[in-house]
């Protein structure tokens, strides 16, 4: 179990901070949220209405030497007339992040979850370890453990991350003490719109299913857990003398998209359009 703890803790620097969210959406069978980032006059604040019907908040952590950027654009898009632009400067002493969150979800074991989005990534620099989509469980963290492992580690989940030496999009499971589901068969295209489809049957054991397709090409199709497992977490923390109880009910409450972490060696500019998440 010690290697599992190391894997869990080593990912703290590239995990996402816990945000306060208000209320929950009644996510049951056939829940669907779709957003093409359409606005009037390219107004970013229209994505965050007070009624909570669109996005919930912006997560932004700037490196010490620059300020990350987020905006609505009309010069590149795949549907409608708008897309959203993220510019994440390279990390220094601070891990660089800029993304948007949809909070208040209720995604439970047994649900079939399908997340789709179109991405456009400028430049040809290495994207190693860039994170694009996170699905996280904040309420499952044991409050008695608190900040012992840092506030940033308190939302375990699964993520889409570039790996394999440069730009192979993979499914990262380190925050639930799982291994990364790698693929090196399909490089992520640059300077063009790319369609990503991530489909999972949610489970805290090997009965979970994990499928990832890029431009219609299935690059990962593997069984395996994709939610935190109470026994694994208890065993991992017990090795450090910590009594950890995964909180119930187990559910993912938020999704993030953008540059959810940019530990790469360079600045990353990317556009996103045509986002959807469906729960069945």
Secondary structure, 3 states (H helix, E strand, C coil): CHHHHHHHHHCHHHCCCCCCCCCCCCCCCCEEEEECCCCCCCCHHHHCCCCCCCCCEEEEECCCCCCCEEEEECCCCCCCCCEEEEEECCCCCCCCEEEEEECCCCEECCCEEEEEEEEEECCCCCCCCCEEEEEEECCCCCCCCCCCCCHHHCCEEEEEEEECCCCEEEEECHHHCCCCECCCCCCCCCCCEEEEEEEEECCCCCCCEEEEEECCEEEEEEECCCCCCHHHHHHHHHCCCCCCCCCCCCEECEEEEEEEECCCCCCEEEEEEEEEEEEC
